[in-house]
Amino acid sequence: LIQKLFMNVFLVDVILKRAGDEAPLVVTELMVYMASLMGPFALLHYLDYAKFSWRVRGITRKTIQAALMRKFLNYDAQTRANLNHGALIMSITRDAVNIIDFGYMNIFALAQAVGSIVWMLIYQFISALIFQKPLNYTVILPMLFYPGVFALFIKLRQQTTTSALKDLFKAQDKFVAKVDTIVQNYPLIIDYNARSLFVSKYEDSLMAFNKQAIATGQIQLNNNMFSPWLALIAVGVYTIFGGVQVVHGVLTLGSFLVNVKMFTTVGAKWGQIYMIMSQVQSCIPNLERITVLMNYRLDVPSRMQLSNFRRMTTQKMRFELRKKANVYQLPVDMLPVRIPVGNAHGGDVIDLVQGKLVYIVGPHGEGKSMLLRLISMVAFPADIDRDPPVFVPSHLRALHVPSEPLFFQGTLLDNLTLGIAPGDPDGNIDRILEICK
């Protein structure tokens, strides 16, 4: 940037003023001038092109999105039941992207814009020495005046902008949740012939979202226009004072044109900094939502506690059986699934022997489905020390098959072998066919 400013002054005040015998040098000097501009421009072009292969943006965004999905898959049952699916979807697809694109990655753009302003300030001091001119405070002072004005404007508009963005995101979440509800409950909507009712609800949520989007867009437009207005006023004021200095010979035409360019550039750079800070500010609702989702209760502690209980109980039962049968190796189907009866440890139990077909019969709402969920570790007791858990030998894997149909994308074989690593013997086609028989 500073090199370009010097070359512009040299072009207007030196090259274009040559006359007489020095005129033939103009073509050569103009070629040197163009070469000096094209070299740095080509280098900047290459760096902008190469930064796409640095993968900083993609890897950082992937880390947040994967962490959100990992957290969701480890929520406890109550959290999953109360979770707004629309909020989770938008956090992964929108909030994580906004935090990286408008927050984290803007650090580099902010450093670049601040660096440009610093170099323009340096230019003012260096040019005064090189061209033997007094320091031009009419250019320096506005450079230092901009940040205070922008900081004050951001402070005044912060609450309004943040509130508008939060309302917009809430409306968008409700809209996505409504779409998700309609898609999931499509068969029920058809059975009750409630198409018109749900279309009307969908339109209401869409209108609410569009209304908030318009209001938020107007607020952001006014925020964005503050910088161009301020820069336009600053350039206009300097054009009057600088033009008078040129007429009276106090300032050369080249310096005047460079200063006008600097006013425009400084205004644009401070406007860019303001836009960056506004974008960072707009990430606050995104960050708040992700922070909340990342701190919901998980079932990992309960799962770890139950896993330790299964391992310890399995070892204890194996030791007793080996001692009783006076053998070291035991069949894998020797240990039963044990269901406690009562509310305290040491009470009666019901053993489900492996290899047997077991029926569970009882009135509606008395815990049959919950028992199956406890056996398959889909649900966990609130406190293992207080509530005796269902015991499943640690070497067994119980599969929970819910009554609701569930089919992932792909073929039937893809769904049957879901989660099996490539090359694992469990994925052998003959074994799968035998199980299906």
ROLO-199067 format. One record per residue (C-alpha): x, y, z; residue in one letter. Coordinates in steps of 0.001 Angstrom, whole numbers, padded with zeros to 6 digits, always signed. Example, Ala and Ser with C-alpha at 12.3 -4.5 7.8 and 13.67 -1.06 7.14 Angstrom:
<rs>
+012300-004500+007800A
+013670-001060+007140S
</rs>
This chain:
<rs>
+000000+000000+000000L
+002699+002501+000971I
+004630+001653-002206Q
+001527+002414-004285K
+001040+005782-002585L
+004632+006830-003303F
+004353+005715-006927M
+001172+007757-007413N
+002896+010908-006146V
+005901+010152-008346F
+003600+009699-011371L
+001785+013030-011004V
+004570+015276-009684D
+007573+013869-011600V
+006771+011680-014619I
+003854+013638-016041L
+005702+016991-015567K
+008679+016103-017751R
+009145+018285-020826A
+011746+019073-023497G
+014749+016740-023552D
+013371+014681-020667E
+010167+013772-022567A
+011597+010495-024047P
+012066+009174-020500L
+008341+009281-019868V
+007563+006000-021695V
+010311+004122-019856T
+009280+005525-016497E
+005617+004702-017157L
+006569+001087-017917M
+008544+000920-014660V
+005568+002444-012861Y
+003181-000206-014213M
+005633-003018-013413A
+005947-001782-009830S
+002149-001970-009459L
+001645-005327-011177M
+004281-007204-009148G
+002681-006786-005695P
-000786-007238-007197F
+000209-010598-008680A
+001677-011688-005329L
-001520-010747-003454L
-003587-012582-006059H
-001542-015735-005529Y
-001851-015522-001731L
-005633-015071-001948D
-005785-018077-004276Y
-003551-020234-002067A
-005454-019567+001162K
-008306-021801-000038F
-005969-024792+000249S
-004944-023968+003836W
-008187-025574+005125R
-008271-023440+008266V
-011906-022509+007764R
-013127-026016+006922G
-011272-027868+009674I
-012332-025401+012369T
-015964-025483+011246R
-015895-029286+011112K
-014578-029422+014694T
-017545-027424+016035I
-020137-029273+013940Q
-018753-032686+014896A
-018679-031682+018578A
-022351-030641+018418L
-023361-033939+016808M
-021256-035896+019317R
-022929-034063+022188K
-026401-034727+020758F
-025733-038453+020476L
-024725-038486+024155N
-027589-036439+025613Y
-029577-038114+028349D
-033172-039188+027720A
-034761-036110+029313Q
-032602-033709+027306T
-033408-035479+024032R
-037120-035433+024879A
-037142-031668+025521N
-034720-030703+022756L
-035863-028338+020017N
-034768-030164+016870H
-034956-026967+014855G
-032447-025287+017191A
-030036-028212+016860L
-030313-028296+013062I
-029723-024560+012754M
-026828-024659+015221S
-025009-027212+013073I
-025862-025723+009687T
-025916-021990+010532R
-024435-021103+013929D
-021213-023088+013495A
-020728-021610+010017V
-021375-018044+011207N
-018992-018311+014151I
-016154-019436+011885I
-016876-017270+008817D
-017910-014060+010616F
-016046-014535+013880G
-012850-016570+013811Y
-011832-015956+010191M
-012486-012232+010529N
-009488-011987+012850I
-007248-012158+009778F
-009323-009593+007858A
-009263-007291+010896L
-005465-007527+011155A
-005150-006744+007445Q
-007395-003657+007659A
-005648-002289+010770V
-002275-002898+009119G
-003322-000852+006087S
-004273+002123+008269I
-000992+001899+010187V
+000966+001923+006917W
-000943+004975+005711M
-000031+006796+008908L
+003600+005789+008394I
+003400+007109+004834Y
+002435+010566+006089Q
+005601+010850+008195F
+007922+009313+005572I
+006531+011390+002682S
+007026+014606+004688A
+010728+013751+004989L
+011242+012575+001405I
+009388+015393-000343F
+010557+018050+002154Q
+007008+019074+003021K
+005473+019901+006426P
+003457+017179+008120L
-000144+017293+006905N
-002286+017079+010057Y
-005491+017499+008058T
-005008+013912+006898V
-003595+012411+010103I
-006229+013693+012510L
-009239+012151+010703P
-007434+008784+010711M
-007363+008932+014496L
-010887+010361+014656F
-012587+007419+012901Y
-012130+004696+015580P
-013736+006742+018350G
-016778+007519+016210V
-017196+003887+015130F
-016731+002594+018674A
-019421+004960+019940L
-021804+003966+017135F
-021270+000237+017796I
-021900+000794+021503K
-025141+002660+020831L
-026412+000070+018344R
-025222-003088+020112Q
-028363-003839+022124Q
-030712-003166+019204T
-028701-005265+016758T
-028186-008217+019138T
-031875-008311+020121S
-032947-008246+016475A
-030586-011086+015578L
-031786-013198+018521K
-035420-012671+017489D
-034518-013580+013899L
-032794-016803+014951F
-035709-017753+017220K
-038170-017226+014381A
-035969-019257+012059Q
-035708-022066+014620D
-039484-022194+015030K
-039907-022295+011269F
-037425-025172+010862V
-038970-027017+013828A
-042402-026664+012233K
-041128-028135+008970V
-039448-030973+010891D
-042674-031714+012795T
-044756-031833+009606I
-042292-034147+007857V
-042055-036535+010825Q
-045823-036646+011396N
-046832-036856+007744Y
-048652-040227+008087P
-050665-038924+011072L
-051563-035726+009211I
-052830-037798+006272I
-054827-040149+008530D
-056636-037231+010197Y
-057003-035336+006906N
-055380-032301+008516A
-053411-031064+005520R
-055055-027616+005472S
-054514-027107+009199L
-050794-027840+009050F
-050298-025823+005868V
-051899-022873+007675S
-049561-023344+010675K
-046616-023584+008329Y
-047600-020325+006596E
-047987-018560+009968D
-044465-019551+011062S
-043103-018565+007643L
-044765-015140+007815M
-043391-014576+011322A
-039904-015456+010112F
-040157-013201+007048N
-041447-010305+009174K
-038514-010589+011573Q
-036065-011018+008676A
-037257-007727+007153I
-036929-005877+010465A
-033445-007275+011102T
-032365-006509+007535G
-033396-002871+007908Q
-031406-002542+011152I
-028318-004074+009573Q
-028657-001873+006468L
-028675+001285+008585N
-025655-000011+010496N
-023772-000722+007279N
-024548+002663+005743M
-023033+004605+008644F
-019466+004055+007410S
-020045+005196+003781P
-021835+008306+005003W
-018988+009174+007375L
-016342+008589+004695A
-018280+010671+002148L
-018530+013611+004551I
-014805+013393+005420A
-013766+013326+001735V
-016048+016228+000915G
-014661+018398+003728V
-011037+017633+002795Y
-011695+018270-000899T
-012675+021863-000043I
-009699+022565+002239F
-007210+020618+000115G
-008374+022277-003091G
-007761+025728-001548V
-004220+024641-000564Q
-003496+023492-004137V
-004720+026797-005591V
-002451+028768-003234H
+000545+026523-003950G
+000770+025143-000431V
+000088+021585-001651L
+001078+019899-004906T
-001551+018364-007136L
-000022+014870-006718G
-000069+015101-002922S
-003649+016417-003029F
-004860+013528-005198L
-003023+010998-003001V
-004554+012544+000119N
-008037+012345-001398V
-007312+008715-002223K
-006105+008207+001328M
-009250+009755+002785F
-011337+007428+000660T
-009159+004420+001510T
-009033+005224+005233V
-012801+005613+005284G
-013186+002320+003444A
-010730+000561+005769K
-012377+001884+008908W
-015699+000948+007348G
-014300-002538+006760Q
-013179-002709+010400I
-016637-001575+011474Y
-018259-004222+009285M
-015958-006880+010742I
-016786-005832+014283M
-020488-005831+013423S
-020174-009353+012009Q
-018328-010484+015122V
-021064-008906+017214Q
-023704-010749+015181S
-022080-014039+016208C
-023017-013532+019872I
-026447-015238+019554P
-024821-018070+017564N
-022197-018538+020258L
-024777-018429+023057E
-026873-021153+021418R
-023906-023454+020788I
-022710-022916+024370T
-026118-023977+025682V
-026263-027063+023449L
-022731-028057+024423M
-023618-027947+028131N
-026821-029989+028258Y
-026815-033053+030486R
-025220-036189+029037L
-025773-039877+029762D
-022035-040599+029583V
-021520-040659+033395P
-024491-043036+033813S
-023258-045200+030954R
-019764-045382+032411M
-021140-046202+035866Q
-023358-048949+034456L
-020507-050313+032301S
-018275-050574+035373N
-021090-052319+037251F
-021508-054845+034421R
-017801-055623+034262R
-017425-056046+038025M
-020574-058157+038340T
-019549-060295+035359T
-016130-060985+036892Q
-017723-061858+040241K
-020267-064257+038684M
-017598-065909+036521R
-015401-066480+039558F
-018293-068077+041486E
-019276-070307+038548L
-015697-071434+037934R
-015313-072235+041604K
-018603-074141+041663K
-017985-076100+038411A
-014252-076474+039092N
-013405-075391+035518V
-011582-072357+034130Y
-013341-071863+030769Q
-017071-071173+030747L
-019489-071037+027782P
-020342-067483+026720V
-024058-068225+027224D
-023559-069349+030812M
-024352-065997+032441L
-027996-064835+032395P
-029554-061434+032043V
-030638-060584+035596R
-033587-058342+036394I
-033865-057092+039983P
-037253-057176+041687V
-037833-054506+044303G
-036170-051226+045096N
-033051-052287+046975A
-029880-054264+046320H
-029835-057836+047516G
-033530-058442+046794G
-035149-061043+044530D
-034092-061328+040902V
-035425-062814+037695I
-032875-064523+035447D
-033382-064552+031672L
-031361-067498+030410V
-029579-067031+027109Q
-030983-068967+024166G
-034558-068879+025460K
-037560-066970+024118L
-038998-064776+026879V
-042384-063074+026902Y
-042999-059935+028976I
-046687-059405+029696V
-048307-056653+031743G
-050819-053800+031745P
-050265-050735+029607H
-047911-048195+031138G
-046391-050559+033709E
-042837-050473+032346G
-042522-053197+029709K
-040911-050890+027148S
-038743-049281+029806M
-037472-052698+030880L
-036414-053446+027301L
-034697-050066+027126R
-032837-050776+030369L
-031682-054182+029106I
-030332-052643+025890S
-028766-049657+027752M
-030882-047168+025829V
-032075-045865+029206A
-030253-045824+032533F
-031320-045827+036181P
-031057-042447+037819A
-028705-043721+040525D
-027127-047182+040418I
-026208-046980+044098D
-029853-046415+044981R
-031734-048246+042205D
-030477-051766+041335P
-029805-051849+037583P
-030642-054584+035127V
-027566-056763+034736F
-026419-057747+031256V
-023102-059683+031036P
-020353-057384+029822S
-019578-059645+026830H
-023159-059442+025531L
-024601-056746+023317R
-028356-056282+023651A
-030091-054722+020657L
-033110-052501+021214H
-035652-052750+018373V
-038295-050035+018899P
-041851-050344+017682S
-041412-047301+015440E
-039984-048187+012007P
-036586-046683+011308L
-034620-047000+008082F
-031464-045116+007184F
-030614-044131+003635Q
-029060-046938+001623G
-029852-050573+000922T
-031262-053132+003356L
-027781-054620+003694L
-026381-051162+004575D
-028931-050865+007378N
-028297-054378+008684L
-024546-053787+008842T
-024738-050221+010162L
-021792-049516+012469G
-019742-052541+011440I
-016247-051672+010284A
-015200-052810+006764P
-013635-056271+006895G
-015179-057133+010278D
-016324-060802+010420P
-019672-059624+011841D
-020426-058182+008409G
-020038-061517+006574N
-022985-062007+004235I
-023476-065661+005200D
-023661-064731+008881R
-026221-061978+008106I
-028400-064350+006077L
-028275-066955+008835E
-029397-064386+011433I
-032251-063224+009205C
-033478-066826+008826K
</rs>
